[in-house]
Amino acid sequence: MKRAAMAMAMALVLLAAACSEEEPISSVEGVAAAGEAVFVEYCSECHADDLMGNEDGPSLLEPEYMLPGFPDTEMLHHIRHGEIEPEGDYDPMPGFPNLGRQSIADVMAYVRAVQAATP
Ligand code: HEC
């Protein structure tokens, strides 16, 4: 009985590890139209509704934040963990460890869509 409880606890630990924040989200299809709402709620206070940035954060339409130089894996890392040593005079970007995988995939799809539409 005790052993079964142990096994159960181990399984839960493994499950928690498997669901950890480092899990890639490439299996989740991002929906740009849904990502716009996520962006407005969590991101636009620093990056502005049009992604052009403001005094609290840079424009995400700078070539340095676009593909292929700025891959999705890097954007994902920034969204989850933030940026504690920002360039320039910005305060650090907070991480969003509690944003679900679908929301992150959606907001990334939205950022990519706006970037792709930028001449
Ligand atoms: C409190 C302000 C703030 C919020 C909220 C914020 N950011 Fe940022 N973000 C910043 C700052 C400041 C930087 C610049 C970091 C640097 O210079 O390296 C940044 C940088 C970035 C970058 C570029 C990464 C890099 O190399 O610096 C991306 C992509 C980004 N943010 C996306 C997002 C997304 C998506 C959200 C919403 C989920 C978000 N940000 C919310 C302030 C913010």
Boltz pocket constraint, residues with backbone or C-beta under 6 A from the ligand:
constraints:
  - pocket:
      binder: B
      contacts: [[A, 38], [A, 39], [A, 42], [A, 43], [A, 44], [A, 45], [A, 46], [A, 47], [A, 56], [A, 57], [A, 58], [A, 60], [A, 65], [A, 75], [A, 78], [A, 79], [A, 83], [A, 85], [A, 86], [A, 87], [A, 88], [A, 90], [A, 91], [A, 92], [A, 93], [A, 94], [A, 96], [A, 107], [A, 111]]
      max_distance: 6.0
